[in-house]
Amino acid sequence: MRWLLFSVSGRMSRKSYAMALAFWALALGVTVSGAVNAEPDSSALALSGLGFLLVAVAGGWSIAVMSIKRLHDAGLPGMIVIGLVVPAASFLVLLVIMLWRPDKGPNRHGPAPDMPGY
């Protein structure tokens, strides 16, 4: 799990990338839901806010390194991930990273991910 969410080495399939993005969206949604359902000026609201910050920082790092691995799978340079911090382009860059066709077989970043239906 540590390699999947926090390491920049290797390659990642489109399916794994999409599922990991869904995981982080769900994790952020849980913290936002906790904040929305908490009473104003309560400790539950403060705890939800802290949880949101922790999930946002961990998720931001994780999405960046997963995007680098996904770019490696497509045979593209990992520096393209910088496009994720440009507000007007980030969603488009995320879609391109997710949908770009992978290199068939091994490339300089390692063997192709062993996923059924890849």
C-alpha positions in Angstrom: 0.0 0.0 0.0 2.9 2.4 0.8 4.3 1.9 -2.8 0.9 2.5 -4.3 0.1 5.8 -2.5 3.5 7.3 -1.7 6.4 6.0 -3.9 7.5 7.5 -7.2 9.2 4.4 -8.6 7.7 2.1 -11.1 4.6 2.2 -13.3 0.8 2.3 -12.5 -2.1 1.2 -14.7 -5.0 3.4 -15.5 -7.4 1.2 -13.5 -5.2 1.4 -10.4 -4.8 5.1 -10.8 -8.6 5.7 -11.1 -9.3 3.5 -8.1 -6.7 5.3 -6.0 -8.2 8.7 -7.0 -11.6 7.5 -6.0 -10.2 6.5 -2.6 -8.8 10.0 -2.0 -12.1 11.6 -3.1 -14.0 9.3 -0.7 -11.5 10.1 2.1 -12.0 13.9 1.5 -15.8 13.4 1.3 -15.9 11.7 4.7 -14.1 14.6 6.4 -16.3 17.2 4.6 -19.4 15.2 5.6 -18.2 15.2 9.2 -17.7 19.0 9.1 -21.2 19.6 7.5 -22.9 17.4 10.1 -21.1 18.9 13.1 -22.6 21.5 15.4 -21.2 25.0 15.0 -18.4 25.8 17.6 -18.1 22.1 18.5 -15.0 19.9 18.9 -16.4 17.6 16.2 -16.1 20.5 13.7 -12.6 21.3 14.8 -11.7 17.6 14.5 -13.2 17.3 11.1 -11.3 20.4 10.0 -8.0 18.9 11.2 -8.9 15.6 9.5 -9.6 17.4 6.3 -6.2 19.1 6.4 -4.4 15.9 7.1 -6.2 14.0 4.3 -5.7 16.9 1.9 -1.9 17.0 2.5 -1.5 13.2 2.3 -3.8 13.0 -0.7 -2.1 15.8 -2.5 1.3 14.1 -2.1 -0.2 10.7 -3.0 -1.9 12.0 -6.1 1.3 13.7 -7.3 3.4 10.5 -6.9 0.7 8.3 -8.4 0.5 10.7 -11.4 4.3 10.4 -11.9 3.9 6.6 -11.9 1.1 6.8 -14.4 3.2 9.1 -16.6 6.0 6.5 -16.4 3.6 3.9 -17.6 2.8 6.0 -20.6 6.5 6.6 -21.3 6.2 10.3 -20.6 8.4 12.4 -18.3 7.2 12.8 -14.7 7.7 16.6 -14.8 4.3 16.9 -16.6 2.8 16.4 -13.1 3.6 20.1 -12.5 0.5 20.8 -14.6 -1.6 19.5 -11.7 -0.8 22.7 -9.7 -2.0 25.1 -12.4 -5.6 25.8 -11.3 -7.1 26.3 -14.8 -5.4 23.2 -16.3 -5.3 20.7 -13.4 -8.6 18.9 -14.2 -7.6 18.5 -17.8 -4.1 17.3 -17.0 -5.6 14.8 -14.5 -7.9 13.4 -17.3 -5.0 13.2 -19.8 -2.8 11.4 -17.3 -5.6 9.0 -16.5 -6.6 8.3 -20.1 -3.2 8.3 -21.9 -2.4 4.9 -23.5 0.3 2.9 -21.7 3.5 1.7 -23.3 3.2 -2.0 -24.2 5.8 -4.1 -22.5 8.6 -2.9 -20.4 10.0 0.6 -20.6 12.9 2.4 -18.8 10.7 2.7 -15.7 10.1 -1.1 -15.4 7.8 -3.8 -16.6 4.2 -3.2 -17.5 1.8 -3.5 -14.5 0.4 -7.0 -14.2 -3.3 -6.2 -14.1 -5.9 -8.3 -15.7 -7.7 -6.4 -18.4 -4.9 -3.9 -18.6 
